[in-house]
Amino acid sequence: MLTELDPKRIEEILFHAVGVLADSKKQMFEIVELAQREFDRISMALAELKQEINATIEEVERLEHDFRLVRIRLAEVSRNFTRYGEAAREVVYRQADRLREALAAVREREKNLQRQRMQQEQALVQISQLVAKAEQSVSQVDIALEFLKGNLEELNEQLANISMRYQLGQRIIKMQEDERKRVAREIHDGPAQDLANVVLKAEICERLFDVDRMDELRLELQELKSTVKFSLDEIRKIIHNLRPMVLDDLGLVPAVKRLIEEVQEQSGLEIGLSVLGPESRLDPAVEIALFRIVQEAINNSRKHANASLVQVKLEFLPEKVSAVVEDNGVGFDKDTLNQRLAGGDHFGLYGMRERIELLGGTFRIRSKKGSGTRVSVTIRLPQKG
């Protein structure tokens, strides 16, 4: 570890960082240009694909028309079997077989083309997102460059806090990125797949409507309706997990009550709640932090502690607010937990502690194997003067 901070050395490091950021900015510009060219290429390919799909649809309609005519002819031949010679009947049968095979092949080609179209459209969306992220990164690099190129005279006064702020910033970034990945994974695996299926089913419905196949259209519309309802429920769940609306509308206590009701419905775990002091609305950052603490502690009791009873206590005082979650589960070894917390290995508990420390509060865990676990947090409130 460094025992002294050399301003010249720090200045050299900062100038080197400026150079690295400038190179990174150039590379990001190149990524944007490459992505834009790929976007244009896929757009042109998609336009050609749509033309091919339209031509295929027209061919399907033509073949369906011809096939209807030959079926009429085939029915006439069958009704007047003695009127037509064997050669004439053979010609009609062969023509019907050829049209049936051709129609099946063209329909399969249309299906494959529609699948390719959906894939190309998804690729366009992904590239657009990549371009947007790269442009945002370029903007952030510009801000960093301006900052680093600015006046460094006050740098020495801030060096004492750099290490702590850097570590804290890295932890915050990691938590944010993990949350973004989780949300992106939920959207990709859920609503995004469902909406892609909605587009495909809507196109099928259009085709069925065009050919007046109403019974099949009605079934497809029923499936489409179910898919949309399911996707809407998934989106609502994701939004609720990000930030329960009842927390913003009614406050901490109603949000915790709703959470307890949902957990009890899903798991059957017995959860008690006691509220001490006059309930009041808090700063939104404090409310969401306390809610997430209670949520994470209950989830740990439910999933890992093998608990049958959980007690939640919220206390409102003029100068502070506190939350306690205690269960009768299997507990754990505190020394081992402290080591994992120090290394940031236990993301759930680690995230609890980080939330509270960012707000200047205290976070404590008391546990012993076979004796349950108690999580308590306290946050001091600004005094109204």
N, C-alpha and C positions, 0 to 999 in steps of 0.2 A: 504493500500500500504506500501511496505517496504521503510524506509528512510535510512537504512544502509545495506550494503552488507557484510555479514560475510564470509570470505574466507573458514573457516573450514566447515561451514554449506553448502556452495556451493560444497566443495570437497565431503562431505557426499552425497549430491544429485547426484553428478556425478558418485560416486562409486555405488550408488544404480541404476543409469541409466545403468551402465556397466552390473550389474547383470541382470537387466530386459532384456537388449539386448541379453545377453548370453542365457537366457531362451527362448527368442523369436527365436533366431537362432536354438536352439534345436527343438523347435516346428515346425519351417519351414522345417527342415530336415525331421521330421516325416511326414509332409504334402507331401513333395516330394516323400518319400518312399511309402506312401499310394496311391498317385496319380500314381506312376509308377506301382504298383501292379494292380491298376484298369485298367491302360493302357494295361498291359499284359493280364488281364482277358478278356477285350473287344476284343483285337487282336485275342486271341484264339477263342472266340465266333464268331468273324467275319469270321475267316478262316472256321469254321464249317458251318457257314451260307452260305458262297460262295459254299462250296461243295454241300450243300442241294439245292442251287439255280441251280447249274449245273445239279444235278440229276433231278430236276423238269423240267428244260428245255429239257433234254433228254426224259423225260416222255411225255411232251407236243408234242415233235416231233413224238414220237412213236404213241401217240393217234391220232395226226393229220393224220399220214400215214394210220392208221387203219380206221379212219373215212372216208378218201378219198376212200379207197377200198370198205367200206360198202356202200358208196354213189353210187359207180359204180354198186355194186350188186343191190342196191335198184332201180337204174334206169333200170337195166336189167329186174328185176321183174315187174316193172311198164310197160315196153314195151311189155312184154310177159305175160300179166295178166292171160290168159287162160292156159298157159303152166304150171304154178306153182299152186300148191294147196293152199288152204287158210292157212293151217298150216305152209307151207314153207314161205308164205308171212308174216305171223305173226312173225315168227322167225327173219326174216330180219328187219322188222320194230322195233321190240324190241331191237335188237342188235344196230341198228342205234340210238335209243333213249338213250340207256345206254352209248354208246360212246360219244354222244353229251353232256350228263350230266357230264360224267367223264372229258371230255375235258374242259368244262366250269369251273369245280371245280379246276382242276389242273392249269388252267390259272389264276384263282383268287388267288390260293396259290402262284403262281410265283409272281404275283403283290404284295401280302403282304410281301413276302420274300424280294423283291427288296426295298420295303419301309423300312423294318427293316434294310436292309443293309445300306441304305442311313442314317438312324438315327444313326446306330452304327459308321459309318465313321465320321459323324458330332461330335459324342461324343468323338471319338479319337482326332479330331482336337482341341476340347475344352480342353481336358485333357492335350494335348501337350502344349497348350498355358498356362494352369495353372502351369505345371511343369516349363516352361520357366520363368514365372513371379516369382514363388517361388525361383528358383535358382538365379534370378537377385536380389530378396530381400535379400537372404542369403549373396550375394556378397556385397550389400550395407550395411548390418548390420556389416559385417567384417570390412568394411572401417570405419564405425562409431565407432566400438570397438577399432580399432587401434588408431583412433584419440583421443578417450576419455582416453585410457590407456597411451597416450603419456605424454609429459612434460607439466605440468599445471602452470609453473612458471610465464608465461606471461598472465595468465588468468585475474588477477585483472585489467590490463591495458585495457582489452577489455570489461569489465562488463558494462561500461556506454552505450555501443551500443547493448548489447545483446537483451534487450527488444524490441527495435525498429526493429532490424534485424529479430527477431523471428516473430513479427507481420507481417512484410513485407513478410517474407518467407512463412508464413501460407496463406497469401492472394494470393501469386504467385502460391502456390501448389493448392489452391482451384480453381483458374482460369484454371490452366493446367488440373486438373482432370475433371472439367466441360466440357472443350473442348474435352478431350479424350472420355468422356461419349457421347457427342453429335456425334462425328465422329463414335464411335463404334455403336451407335444406328442407324445412317444413313446406315452404311455398313451392319449391321445385318438385318435391315428391307428392304434394297434395293438389292445391288449386291449379298450378300450372299444367299438370298432366290432365286434370279434369277439363280445363278450358280448351286445351288442344283437342280433346275428345268432343267437346261441344261444337267446335268449328267443323270437325269432320261429320258429326251427326247432322248439323245444319245443312251442309252440302248434300248429304244423302236425302234429307227431307226435300230440298229443292228439286232434286232429280225425281223423287217419287211423285211430287206434286206435278211436275211437268208431264209425266207419263200417266197421270191420273190413276195411280195405284194407292187409293185412299186407305185401304185396310192396313197396308204395310206402313203408310205414312203416319197413321194414328199410333201404331205401336212405337215407331221411331220417336214421335213427339213425346210419348209417355216416358220413354227412356231418357230423352233429352231433358225433360222436366225434372226427373229424379236426379240426373247428373248435376244440373244447375243447383238444385236444393242442397245436395250433398256438398258441392263446392262452396256454396254460401255459408254453410255451417262450419266448414273447415276454416274459411277466412275469418269468421267471427271468433272461432277458438284462438286463432293466431293473434288477432287484435286483443282479445281478452288477456292472453298470456303476456303480451307486451306491456299493457297497462290497463287494468280493470277500469271501466268507465265509472263504476259505482264509487271508486276511490276519488275521482275528480268531482263527481256530482254530490256525494254525501259525506265523504271523509273517511278517516282511517277505521273507526269502529264498525260502521256498516259494511265496509269492504272486508274486514276480517270475519265478520259474522257470515257473509256470503261465502267466503273461502271455506270456513268451517263446515257450513252446510254441504258444499260441493264435495269436500273430502269425505265427510260422513256418509253421503249418498254412495260414493264410489267404492269406499273401502270398508265401511262399517266401524271404523275406528271411533271410539268414544272421545269427544273433545269438549272440554269445558272452557268457558270464557268468563272472566271477571274484569270489570272496568272500575277503577278507583279514581276519585276526583272528578271535577266538572269536565265533561267531554268538550273539546273545542277543536276548531280547524287549525291545522298547523301549516307551516311552509310546505309547498308541494314536494320539495326535495326530501324533507324530513318524513312526510307521510309515505312516499313511495319506498324510502329506505326501510322504515319500520315494517311496512307491509311485506317487503321482500324477505326481511329477516324472519318474520313469523311464518311466511310461506315456506321458506327453505327449511326452517327448523321442523315444521310439521311434516314436510316431505321426508326428511331424514328419519323422524320417528316412525313414520309409516313404512318406509322402504327398507331401512337398515336396522332399526332398534328392536323390531319385533315387539313393539309396545301395544298394550290394550287400552291405555288411558293417557291422554295428553291434557295438560292444564295450561291455558294461555291467560296471562294477566297484563293488562294495559293500565298504566297509572299516569294521570295528568296532574302536574303540579305547576305553580306559577313560574318556577325557574327551570324546570326540566320535564322531560317525558321519558318514560321507560317502558320496556316490554320484556316479559319473561315467558319462556316456553319450556315446560318441564314434562318429561315422560317417565313411565315406569318400565322402560325397555332394558335391554341387556347391558347398556353402557359400554365404555371403552377405556383403554389405558391412556391417561392424560399425557404422559411423557411422549408416547408415540405420536399422539395427535399434535403436540406442540412442535415436534420435529417436522411433521408433514405440513403444518401451517407455515412454519418458517421457510420451508422450501417451496411453498405455493402448490403442493401436490394435491391437496384436498380442495378442489375448486369451489364447492358449495360453501363450506365454512370459511374458506379464504375470501370468497366474495362477500360474505356477511361482514367480516372484520374490516375489509377495505371500505365498504359503504359507510360504516359507522365512523371509522377514522377520518374519512374525507370530510365528515360533518363535525369533526372535533369531539366525537362521543367516545364512550368506552364500551368494550365488548368482552364478555367473559363466558367461558364454558366450564361447567363443573360436572364431572362424570367419574364413575367408578364402575368397574366390571361388575355386573349383576345388580347395580343400584340405580340404574336410570341415568338420564342426562338433563342438565339444566342450562339453558342458554339465556343470558340476560344482557340487555343493552340499555344504555342511558345516553340521552342527548340533551345538552343544556340549551335552553331557549333564550333568545335575545330579550332583554328586559325592556318593557315599554316605559319610556320616560316622558 
